[in-house]
Amino acid sequence: MVRIKKGVTAHKRRKHLLKQAKGFRWGRKNKFRAAKDALRHAWEYAYRDRKTKKRERRALWQVQINAACREQGLNYSKFAFGLRKNKIELDRKILAQLCQDNPEIFKKIMEKVK
């Protein structure tokens, strides 16, 4: 068998991983084993929190819409039911933006829902 030296490949792999760990604290930025472990955790958290971010945003939009609805004398669930009944298909993100940026347009939607 021919001897295969893998120093170049191993060095490239480690360098790539350490480059991704740039900005980490203590030894996790320059010690390969610690960096590998830190990155594995970081990737798991990143995957998990991409999903969590969507949940949190949606909940925030619902709170904002509810606050705007209660100013007009209606709660969120009745407002959502009215939207569906009147076939107004606006998502929560757009409704929350309307509440903050264009309250006069939101009032018109509220009148249709009532």
C-alpha positions in Angstrom: 0.0 0.0 0.0 1.0 3.5 -0.7 1.3 5.8 2.3 -1.2 8.7 2.1 -0.4 11.7 4.2 -3.5 13.7 5.0 -1.9 16.7 6.7 -3.1 19.2 4.1 -6.7 17.9 4.2 -6.8 17.8 8.0 -5.3 21.2 8.3 -7.9 22.6 5.8 -10.7 21.0 7.7 -9.6 22.3 11.0 -8.9 25.7 9.6 -12.4 25.9 8.1 -14.0 24.9 11.5 -11.9 27.4 13.5 -12.8 30.1 11.0 -16.5 29.4 11.8 -15.7 29.7 15.5 -14.3 33.2 15.1 -15.7 35.5 17.8 -16.2 32.8 20.4 -14.8 33.4 23.8 -11.9 31.7 25.6 -10.4 28.6 24.1 -13.4 27.8 21.9 -12.1 30.1 19.2 -8.7 28.5 18.7 -8.7 25.0 20.2 -10.0 22.6 17.7 -11.8 20.2 20.1 -13.5 23.0 22.1 -14.4 24.8 18.9 -15.9 21.7 17.4 -18.1 21.2 20.4 -19.1 24.9 20.7 -20.0 25.0 17.0 -22.2 21.8 17.4 -24.1 23.5 20.2 -24.3 26.8 18.3 -25.8 25.1 15.2 -28.4 23.3 17.3 -29.4 26.5 19.0 -29.5 28.3 15.7 -31.8 25.7 14.1 -34.0 25.7 17.2 -34.2 29.5 17.4 -35.1 30.0 13.8 -38.3 28.2 14.6 -38.7 30.0 17.9 -38.3 33.4 16.3 -41.4 32.7 14.0 -43.5 31.7 17.1 -42.4 34.8 19.0 -43.1 37.2 16.2 -46.6 35.7 15.6 -47.4 36.1 19.3 -46.2 39.7 19.3 -48.3 40.5 16.3 -51.4 39.0 18.0 -50.7 41.2 21.1 -50.4 44.3 19.0 -53.6 43.6 17.1 -55.4 42.8 20.3 -54.3 46.1 21.8 -55.5 48.0 18.8 -58.8 46.1 18.7 -59.5 46.8 22.4 -59.1 50.5 21.8 -62.0 50.2 19.3 -64.1 48.1 21.8 -63.5 44.6 20.4 -61.2 41.7 21.5 -58.8 39.8 19.2 -60.8 36.6 18.9 -64.0 38.4 17.8 -61.9 40.5 15.4 -60.3 37.4 13.9 -63.8 35.8 13.5 -65.1 39.0 11.8 -62.2 39.0 9.4 -62.9 35.4 8.4 -66.7 36.0 8.1 -66.1 39.1 5.9 -63.5 37.2 3.8 -60.8 39.8 4.6 -57.5 37.8 4.1 -54.8 39.8 5.8 -52.2 38.1 7.8 -51.2 39.0 11.3 -47.9 40.7 10.2 -49.8 43.1 7.9 -52.5 43.8 10.4 -49.9 44.6 13.1 -48.1 47.0 10.8 -51.4 48.7 9.9 -52.1 49.1 13.7 -48.9 51.0 14.2 -48.2 52.8 10.9 -51.7 53.4 9.5 -54.3 53.5 12.3 -56.9 55.1 10.0 -56.8 52.2 7.6 -57.1 49.8 10.6 -60.2 51.7 11.8 -61.8 51.1 8.4 -61.1 47.4 8.6 -62.5 47.4 12.2 -65.7 49.1 10.9 -66.2 46.4 8.3 -65.6 43.7 10.9 -68.1 45.2 13.4 
